[in-house]
Amino acid sequence: MSGMTDFVVAASNGAPADLSVYAGEVLLIVNTASKCGFTPQYEGLEDLYRRYAARGFTVLAFPCNQFGAQEPGDAAEIANFCSLTYDVTFPVFAKIDVNGNNAAPLFTALKTAAPGLLGSKGIKWNFTKFLVDRSGKAVKRYGPRTLPEALAADIERLL
């Protein structure tokens, strides 16, 4: 794998989704959850997406139930929640694991390319964000407490 857009993941309906359709775009890849204290960040993520989409920016959300069982729903429930509660229009993929033996290969690559504090590889909680440049390289990792609006300057530098 040479970049984050070389992966095939599962769409919310379970069908294969080739991330190569996002090649050449700046991406913000996020593990999400519907019942988390950070869930209101969906609003900020959607704002970033709407603000920069025309310039080649996309948010990719990957629901995850590994942290406090805060994403218990099935794909339809997650999609319905995101749409009705936060008017999410960016892609929300199938629920995945981000840590452990069953971690999605995309997240294994993201964690290796952009480790956390002190070089840690594990994702600590929902709404960890990875910024990916147009070449498909993960260039920065942000913790769950970093609000989406705080990423605007970094996104603009890559656009």
Secondary structure by P-SEA (a helix, b strand, c coil): ccccccbbbbccccccccccccccbbbbbbbcccccccccaaaaaaaaaaaccccbbbbbbbbbccccccccccaaaaaaaaaaacccccccccccccccccccaaaaaaaaaccccccccccccccbbbbbccccccccccccccccccaaaaaaaac
